[in-house]
Amino acid sequence: MEDEASIALNLASRLGAEYAEARIVWSAGESLVLKNGSVEAYEYGEDCGIGIRVVVGGALGFASTSRLERESLEEAVEKALKAARASAPYFKRKVELAGRSDEQCSWRVDVKEDPLDVSVEEKIELLAEAERALLSTGAKLPSRLFKLATWKVSGYFANTEGASVKYEKALSYLFYSVIAAKPGRGTAHRWRELGASGGWERVREWNVPESVAEEARTLDRILEEGREPPKGVVDLVLGSEVVGIIVHESCGHPSEADRVLGREAAQGGESFIRPDSLGERIGSEHVTIVDDPTIPGSYGYYLYDDEGVRARPRELYKEGVINELLHNRETAAVFGVESNAAARAAGYRYEPLIRMANTYLKPGDYSLEELVEDVKLGVYIKTFMEWNIDDRRWNQRYVGLEAYLIDRGEVKGLVRNPAIEVTTKGLYSRVDAAGRELEFVAGTCGKGEPAQAMPVWMGGPPIRVRGIPLGVVP
């Protein structure tokens, strides 16, 4: 990889690039889908190529190729330079890159059991066992879907500032969707993503058959026992899964500096945060939201980003105050700060964009029981069924799936389809306590044009939110 990157960088410099970088990525992976007990699809693929990005005349240019011989490398470099020169007159703000990216290092994810050494038969059997576990519950489950994917990635990054970063990692992912039905009571739908960096040992830790069977039993109980939730202004306790989607959508995305500057408006939406919003209060003192790529075993794990910058935790909201944005080197220069290593690309074919990694609300000191015991009338929403949020990440809606009535400090029976409609500040400003148990769920975050899907974690502890209007979905 070093030789091919060196060829590209040397040529870019000779042809007038003010800055150049090369990312070579090799990946191999397989996935399979089991639908209602039948194998619907199986795929295996390998890919390798180089992405080249240059700065010429204050403009960025990018090109890639899957062919690593000299002629193809030279063609890709020339295309990147041509793109930069052609677009330079139309850049309203000349591109500058904050700081330097000149570290020489390597990092890897430790793997105990190579996921690509696990046979297809064993992977199918895992999903088949989960299918049997679902059916053994006795619940009526007309739709059952599993998707399992495992892959490995090796990469090399180098630039004209002297950076040289190598990495190796493996990732595992499982998606499942289960629909339960009961005559006269309708349907309930549970979907979930599990993901982690590491080998097949991470999949074993998920105990998939037991987990999905418990999900099916819960869906059946929701349909059988669920009653209408209280309406009006009540107190809520939100579970870690609900907290995770909230912080991802209403903190992580609006904290992306490219979105704040307007770049993403036509692709992924805008942000309610303005360039001068740092220091403004957005929530209570219990709201500290962190995005941390360095959590071992996480689905969004990395130690250096795709610009060769060392990763660190980023405190986006700190004790209720907008504290820090997610930056790459370009936006960091605009804001007069250093990059905090948020540049990620889905592969060598793609330009790095500002992305989240593992976003969570910082835990507090309360047990779940303590959060509940001070609520006279409210709802504990443990998991969610659906969510949506506007393009500015301000008005949002969440509909609970597994949810319980709270009556005079005690968790009572199940309620169906409680719906929260609230603004970002309206929710965060009413958080008055956070639990101590930190949990994560996996996600596949989309952004950009062309679209890039990125593995992330999102989570937090359970939290208590006072005085939130609660509705119900019919």
Sequence and secondary structure as in RCSB ss.txt:
>XXXX:A:sequence
MEDEASIALNLASRLGAEYAEARIVWSAGESLVLKNGSVEAYEYGEDCGIGIRVVVGGALGFASTSRLERESLEE
AVEKALKAARASAPYFKRKVELAGRSDEQCSWRVDVKEDPLDVSVEEKIELLAEAERALLSTGAKLPSRLFKLAT
WKVSGYFANTEGASVKYEKALSYLFYSVIAAKPGRGTAHRWRELGASGGWERVREWNVPESVAEEARTLDRILEE
GREPPKGVVDLVLGSEVVGIIVHESCGHPSEADRVLGREAAQGGESFIRPDSLGERIGSEHVTIVDDPTIPGSYG
YYLYDDEGVRARPRELYKEGVINELLHNRETAAVFGVESNAAARAAGYRYEPLIRMANTYLKPGDYSLEELVEDV
KLGVYIKTFMEWNIDDRRWNQRYVGLEAYLIDRGEVKGLVRNPAIEVTTKGLYSRVDAAGRELEFVAGTCGKGEP
AQAMPVWMGGPPIRVRGIPLGVVP
>XXXX:A:secstr
 HHHHHHHHHHHHHTT SEEEEEEEEEEEEEEEEETTEEEEEEEEEEEEEEEEEEETTEEEEEEES  SHHHHHH
HHHHHHHHHHHHGGG SS     S    EEEEE   SS GGGS HHHHHHHHHHHHHHHHHT    SEEEEEEEE
EEEEEEEEETTS EEEEEEEEEEEEEEEEEEETTTEEEEEEEEEEEES HHHHHHT HHHHHHHHHHHHHHHHHH
 B    EEEEEEE HHHHHHHHIIIIIGGGBHHHHTTTTTTTT   S  TT TT B S TT  EEE TT TT TT
  SB TTS B   EEEEETTEE   B  HHHHHHHTS   S EE SSTTS  EE   EEEE   SB HHHHHHT 
SEEEEE SEEEEEE TTS EEEEEESSEEEEETTEEEEEE  EEEEEEHHHHHTTEEEEBS  EEEEEEEEETTT
TEEEEEEEEE  EEEEEEEEEE  
